[in-house]
Amino acid sequence: MKSYFAEHAWLGGESCASNVRITVDKGSFVSIDANAAPNSKDSRIAGVVMPGFVNAHSHAFHRALRGRTHSGAGLGDFWSWRTLMYQVANRLTPENYLALATATFSEMALAGVTTVGEFHYVHHQQGGKKYSDTNEMGKVLIEAARRAGIRIALLDVAYLHAGLKDQQLAAEQNRFSDGTVENWLARVDALGAPSTTHTIGLAPHSVRAVHESELAFIAKHRNGRVVHIHVSEQPAENDACREATGRTPTQLLSDAQLLGSFTTAVHATHLQSADIDLLGQSKTFACFCPTTERDLADGIGPSESLVSAGSPLCLGTDSHAVIDMFEEARAVEMNQRLITNKRGVHRSSDLLSAATINGASSLGSKKHGLVAGAPADFISVSTNSVRLATFDPANGAAHLVHSATSSDVSDVWVGGEQIVSDYKHRTLPNINESLRTAIEAVL
């Protein structure tokens, strides 16, 4: 058993507690006591302790695109960006993907991410030929997370069609596909049982790539696993779905019995009021990735309406244009201010919950946060930077959301084990060089 004495800690609510003793045993929190007196056995933690961030939507290999797809004339929209992304996807091998994902997940660790939901669709070799182990690429990602020291929910993607009218997959999409929903699910089942550090979820890519009868099949055979799916990221997706089925993507998911607290609608940007009602009434999570949604000119999702309807909000860094969960949380509120002309649409504590507790729940975790019985996944945010030099615990949540950045995360623990100490990763001390080398290998 080990005890820590934190200067401040965010335990929920708008303020931060002070003088907090945190007791950890066998990888879980035993007790959290505010206004405690220190003793000689405590390990002191300066700054603000808070739950580890949960990055609920990631494509690890997209990290190679950072700085290469964001500026200049003629960039177009999401669909032109996708062409560039496919080029990198088709250069991945188990060897270079292990290096790239390990470095990317280690960058997440430095940013305070203790769990990642990896939306994984590069399954097979170029052209679609199977590896001898058809789950080799998925196992590479699980190993990469292990090396980085963080937990992973491998959200294995079903990618069966190029569009809603049974368009055949393009050449660059063949390595994503298992051919049929039955083949895909059999491969996912072969990944085996989860562990304390990795779980398996189901991820039909979108209603474009997985059609209604296949979605219904997934609903019947999910066997308790969470489901994550891209929903209404683009107006073109909605138009195609209505033309082909007479319904929106959300209505299609509802009819397939695939909405509920086990499902996360990723992006959920272009929704009708009836869609919002369906997501809220079913308690389906909505995962916003504001930096990516801005970068790709996707639009601003209706976060206020979704939360009011009953849909819990979680967050992801998606394409990793930046990896900063403070920025994602802040952007949700700032985006709403721009379109509503109101301030304080979302409480700061709710935004922190979206970046931590809600994200864990969306990935199937039963308990997360600084509470007894939860995994001891926590971070320390330094108050010594110019951004937080005047930190006020009475307004702690707002100060963190609106001022902190990933650079302020000084220390990170996963399952009670410290993986980042004084801004340095335990096993990958030169992440900059690791990233440079790994990215050069896929460009």
C-alpha positions in Angstrom: 0.0 0.0 0.0 1.2 3.5 -0.9 0.0 6.9 0.1 0.4 10.2 -1.6 -0.3 13.7 -0.3 -1.5 16.1 -3.0 -1.4 19.8 -2.7 -4.7 20.0 -4.6 -7.0 17.5 -6.3 -10.0 17.8 -8.6 -12.6 15.4 -7.1 -15.5 16.6 -9.1 -17.4 19.9 -9.0 -16.2 23.4 -9.8 -13.6 23.7 -7.0 -10.5 21.6 -6.2 -9.9 20.2 -2.7 -6.6 20.9 -0.9 -4.4 18.7 1.2 -5.6 15.4 -0.2 -4.3 12.0 0.9 -4.6 9.4 -1.8 -4.1 5.7 -0.8 -3.3 3.1 -3.5 -3.1 -0.7 -3.2 -2.8 -3.4 -5.9 -3.4 -0.9 -8.6 -6.6 0.7 -7.3 -7.6 3.6 -5.1 -8.3 2.6 -1.5 -9.3 6.0 -0.1 -9.3 9.7 -1.0 -9.3 12.1 2.0 -9.4 15.8 1.6 -8.2 18.3 4.2 -5.8 15.7 5.6 -2.6 16.2 7.6 0.6 15.0 6.0 2.7 12.3 7.5 6.2 11.0 6.9 5.1 8.0 4.9 3.3 10.1 2.2 4.9 10.8 -1.2 4.3 14.5 -1.9 2.7 15.6 -5.1 2.8 19.3 -6.0 0.2 20.9 -8.2 -3.3 19.5 -9.0 -4.0 15.8 -9.1 -6.9 14.7 -11.3 -8.1 11.4 -13.0 -6.1 10.3 -16.0 -7.5 11.5 -19.3 -9.4 9.0 -21.5 -8.9 9.6 -25.2 -12.0 7.9 -26.5 -11.3 8.2 -30.2 -7.9 7.7 -31.8 -6.4 6.7 -35.1 -2.7 6.2 -34.1 -1.3 6.3 -37.6 -2.8 9.7 -38.3 -0.1 11.1 -36.2 2.1 10.9 -39.2 -0.1 13.5 -41.0 0.5 16.3 -38.4 1.9 19.4 -40.0 1.5 18.0 -43.5 -2.2 18.4 -44.2 -3.3 21.6 -42.4 -2.4 24.7 -44.5 -2.1 26.0 -48.0 -4.4 26.5 -50.9 -6.5 23.8 -52.4 -6.8 21.5 -49.4 -10.5 21.0 -50.0 -12.5 19.2 -47.4 -12.7 16.0 -45.5 -12.8 13.9 -48.6 -9.6 15.3 -50.1 -7.9 14.9 -46.8 -9.0 11.3 -46.7 -7.0 10.6 -49.9 -3.8 11.7 -48.2 -4.7 9.7 -45.1 -5.2 6.5 -47.2 -1.7 6.9 -48.7 -0.1 6.6 -45.2 -2.5 3.8 -44.2 -1.2 1.7 -47.1 2.4 2.1 -46.1 1.9 0.6 -42.7 3.5 -2.7 -41.8 3.4 -4.5 -38.4 7.0 -3.3 -37.8 6.6 0.3 -38.7 3.2 0.5 -37.1 4.5 -0.8 -33.8 7.1 2.0 -33.8 4.7 4.7 -34.8 1.9 3.6 -32.4 4.3 3.2 -29.5 5.6 6.7 -30.0 2.1 8.1 -30.5 0.8 6.4 -27.3 3.8 7.6 -25.4 3.1 11.2 -26.5 -0.4 10.6 -25.2 1.1 9.5 -21.9 3.1 12.7 -21.6 -0.2 14.6 -22.2 -1.8 12.7 -19.3 -3.8 10.2 -21.3 -4.0 6.9 -19.3 -6.5 5.1 -21.6 -7.0 5.3 -25.3 -9.9 4.0 -27.4 -8.1 3.0 -30.7 -10.4 2.9 -33.7 -8.5 0.3 -35.6 -9.2 -0.5 -39.2 -5.8 -1.3 -40.9 -6.2 -5.0 -40.5 -4.6 -6.8 -43.5 -1.8 -6.4 -46.0 -1.9 -4.0 -48.9 -4.5 -5.3 -51.4 -6.3 -7.2 -48.7 -4.2 -10.3 -48.4 -4.4 -11.7 -44.8 -1.4 -11.9 -42.5 -0.8 -15.4 -41.2 -2.2 -14.1 -37.9 -5.2 -12.2 -39.1 -5.1 -10.1 -35.9 -1.4 -9.2 -36.2 -2.0 -5.4 -36.6 -4.5 -5.3 -33.7 -2.0 -7.1 -31.5 0.7 -4.6 -32.6 -1.5 -1.8 -31.2 -2.1 -3.7 -27.9 1.7 -4.2 -27.6 2.3 -0.5 -28.5 0.0 0.6 -25.6 1.8 -1.8 -23.3 5.2 -0.3 -24.2 3.8 3.2 -23.7 2.4 2.1 -20.3 -1.2 3.1 -21.0 -4.5 1.1 -21.2 -6.1 0.5 -24.6 -9.6 -0.3 -25.7 -9.0 -1.8 -29.1 -12.1 -0.8 -31.1 -11.9 -3.2 -34.0 -13.5 -1.7 -37.1 -15.8 -3.4 -39.6 -15.3 -1.9 -43.0 -17.4 -3.8 -45.6 -18.6 -1.3 -48.3 -17.5 1.9 -50.0 -21.0 3.4 -49.8 -24.6 2.9 -49.1 -25.4 1.6 -52.6 -23.2 -1.5 -52.3 -20.2 0.3 -54.0 -17.2 -2.0 -54.1 -14.2 -1.0 -52.0 -11.5 1.1 -53.6 -8.1 -0.5 -53.9 -6.8 1.6 -51.0 -9.6 0.3 -48.8 -9.1 -3.4 -49.3 -6.8 -3.9 -46.4 -9.5 -2.6 -44.1 -12.1 -5.3 -44.9 -12.9 -8.8 -43.9 -15.4 -9.2 -46.7 -18.5 -10.1 -44.6 -19.7 -9.1 -41.1 -19.5 -12.8 -40.1 -15.8 -13.0 -41.1 -15.1 -9.7 -39.3 -16.8 -10.8 -36.1 -15.0 -14.2 -36.1 -11.7 -12.4 -36.4 -12.6 -10.1 -33.5 -13.6 -13.1 -31.4 -10.2 -14.6 -32.1 -8.5 -11.7 -30.3 -9.4 -13.5 -27.1 -10.2 -12.4 -23.7 -9.5 -8.9 -22.4 -6.9 -8.2 -19.7 -6.5 -5.6 -17.0 -4.7 -3.3 -19.5 -6.6 -4.0 -22.7 -10.2 -4.6 -23.8 -11.9 -5.2 -27.1 -14.8 -3.2 -28.6 -16.8 -3.3 -31.8 -16.5 -0.5 -34.3 -18.7 -0.6 -37.4 -17.0 2.2 -39.2 -20.1 4.1 -40.4 -23.4 3.5 -42.0 -21.6 3.9 -45.3 -19.3 1.0 -44.6 -21.6 -1.3 -42.7 -25.3 -1.5 -43.8 -28.5 -2.0 -41.8 -28.7 -5.8 -41.8 -25.1 -6.0 -40.8 -25.6 -3.4 -38.0 -28.5 -5.5 -36.8 -26.2 -8.6 -36.8 -23.7 -6.7 -34.7 -26.4 -5.7 -32.2 -27.3 -9.4 -31.8 -23.8 -10.6 -31.4 -21.9 -7.9 -29.5 -21.8 -10.1 -26.4 -21.5 -7.3 -23.9 -18.9 -5.3 -25.9 -19.1 -1.6 -26.4 -19.8 -0.3 -29.9 -18.3 2.9 -31.4 -19.3 4.2 -34.8 -18.7 7.4 -36.8 -22.1 9.1 -37.1 -23.1 12.1 -39.2 -19.6 13.5 -39.5 -20.3 15.0 -42.9 -23.5 16.4 -44.5 -22.7 14.2 -47.5 -23.0 11.1 -45.3 -26.5 12.2 -44.2 -27.6 13.0 -47.8 -26.4 9.6 -49.0 -28.1 7.8 -46.1 -31.4 9.5 -46.7 -31.3 8.8 -50.4 -30.5 5.1 -49.9 -32.7 4.4 -46.9 -35.1 7.3 -46.3 -33.6 7.8 -42.8 -30.7 9.5 -41.1 -27.7 7.5 -39.8 -29.0 7.9 -36.3 -32.4 6.6 -37.2 -30.8 3.7 -39.1 -28.8 2.8 -35.9 -32.0 3.0 -33.8 -33.9 0.7 -36.1 -30.9 -1.8 -36.0 -31.2 -1.8 -32.2 -27.7 -0.4 -31.9 -28.3 2.7 -29.8 -27.9 2.6 -26.0 -25.4 3.2 -23.2 -23.1 0.6 -24.8 -22.8 2.7 -28.0 -20.8 5.9 -28.7 -21.6 8.1 -31.7 -18.3 9.6 -32.8 -18.5 13.2 -34.1 -22.3 13.4 -34.2 -21.9 16.8 -35.9 -24.8 17.1 -38.3 -27.8 15.9 -36.5 -31.5 16.6 -36.8 -33.6 17.3 -33.6 -35.1 13.8 -33.9 -31.5 12.3 -34.0 -30.6 14.2 -30.8 -33.8 12.9 -29.1 -32.9 9.3 -30.1 -29.3 9.6 -28.9 -30.4 11.2 -25.6 -33.3 9.0 -24.8 -31.1 5.9 -25.4 -28.2 7.3 -23.3 -25.9 6.8 -26.3 -22.6 8.6 -25.8 -21.4 11.3 -28.1 -17.7 11.6 -28.7 -16.6 15.0 -29.9 -13.1 15.6 -31.4 -13.1 19.4 -31.8 -9.6 19.9 -33.0 -10.0 17.4 -35.8 -13.5 18.6 -36.6 -12.2 22.1 -37.0 -9.1 21.0 -39.0 -11.2 19.0 -41.5 -13.9 21.8 -41.7 -16.5 19.3 -40.5 -18.5 21.8 -38.4 -19.5 22.2 -34.8 -21.6 19.5 -33.1 -24.7 20.3 -31.0 -23.1 19.4 -27.6 -25.5 21.5 -25.5 -28.5 19.9 -27.1 -27.1 16.4 -26.8 -26.2 16.7 -23.1 -29.6 18.3 -22.4 -31.3 15.4 -24.1 -29.4 12.8 -22.0 -26.4 11.9 -24.2 -23.2 11.8 -22.2 -20.3 13.6 -23.8 -16.8 12.2 -24.2 -13.7 13.4 -26.1 -11.0 12.2 -28.4 -8.0 13.6 -30.3 -8.9 11.5 -33.5 -6.3 12.6 -36.1 -3.8 13.9 -33.5 -3.4 17.3 -35.1 -2.6 18.0 -31.5 -2.7 15.6 -28.5 -4.1 17.8 -25.7 -7.2 16.8 -23.9 -7.4 20.2 -22.1 -7.7 21.7 -25.6 -10.5 19.3 -26.6 -12.4 20.1 -23.5 -12.0 23.8 -23.8 -12.9 23.8 -27.5 -16.3 22.2 -26.8 -17.3 25.2 -24.7 -15.6 27.8 -26.9 -17.3 26.4 -30.0 -20.7 26.7 -28.4 -20.0 30.3 -27.4 -19.3 31.1 -31.0 -22.6 29.7 -32.3 -24.9 30.6 -29.3 -23.5 33.9 -28.3 -23.7 32.6 -24.7 -20.9 31.9 -22.2 -20.9 29.1 -19.7 -22.9 26.7 -21.9 -21.1 23.8 -20.3 -19.8 23.7 -16.7 -16.1 23.3 -16.5 -16.4 20.3 -14.2 -18.6 18.6 -16.8 -16.0 19.2 -19.4 -13.3 17.6 -17.2 -15.7 14.7 -16.7 -16.1 14.3 -20.4 -12.3 14.1 -20.8 -12.0 11.5 -18.0 -14.9 9.7 -16.4 -17.3 9.7 -19.3 -14.6 8.6 -21.7 -13.8 5.6 -19.5 -17.5 4.7 -19.4 -17.8 4.9 -23.1 -15.1 2.3 -23.4 -16.8 0.0 -20.9 -15.1 0.9 -17.7 -17.3 0.5 -14.6 -15.4 3.0 -12.5 -13.0 5.8 -13.1 -11.8 8.8 -11.3 -10.4 9.7 -7.9 -12.8 7.3 -6.0 -12.2 4.3 -3.9 -12.2 1.1 -5.9 -11.4 2.7 -9.2 -8.1 1.9 -11.0 -5.3 4.2 -9.8 -5.0 6.1 -13.1 -4.2 9.7 -12.2 -2.0 12.7 -13.2 -0.5 15.7 -11.7 -0.8 19.1 -13.3 1.9 21.6 -12.4 0.8 25.0 -11.2 4.3 26.4 -11.8 3.8 27.3 -15.4 2.9 30.8 -16.6 -0.5 29.4 -17.5 -1.4 28.3 -13.9 0.9 30.5 -11.8 -2.2 32.1 -10.1 -4.1 28.9 -9.7 -7.2 29.3 -7.6 -8.5 26.1 -6.1 -11.9 27.7 -5.5 -12.3 28.0 -9.3 -10.1 25.0 -10.0 -12.1 23.3 -12.7 -12.4 26.4 -14.8 -8.8 27.3 -14.4 -7.7 23.9 -15.6 -10.1 23.8 -18.6 -9.5 27.3 -19.8 -5.8 27.8 -19.0 -4.0 24.5 -18.8 -2.3 22.6 -21.7 -0.8 19.2 -22.0 2.6 20.7 -21.4 1.5 21.3 -17.7 1.1 17.5 -17.1 4.2 16.7 -15.0 3.5 13.2 -13.7 1.3 10.2 -14.7 0.3 7.0 -13.0 -1.5 4.0 -14.5 -2.6 1.3 -12.1 -0.6 2.9 -9.4 2.6 2.7 -11.5 4.3 5.9 -12.4 4.9 6.1 -16.2 5.8 9.8 -16.5 8.0 11.5 -13.9 8.9 15.1 -14.0 7.7 15.4 -17.6 9.8 12.4 -18.8 8.5 9.0 -20.0 9.7 6.0 -18.0 10.6 3.7 -20.9 10.8 6.0 -23.9 13.0 9.0 -22.8 13.4 10.4 -26.3 9.9 10.5 -27.7 10.8 13.3 -30.1 13.4 11.1 -31.9 11.1 8.1 -31.8 8.3 10.0 -33.5 10.7 11.4 -36.2 12.1 8.0 -37.0 8.7 6.3 -37.0 7.0 8.9 -39.2 9.8 9.0 -41.7 9.3 5.3 -42.2 5.7 5.7 -43.4 5.9 8.8 -45.5 
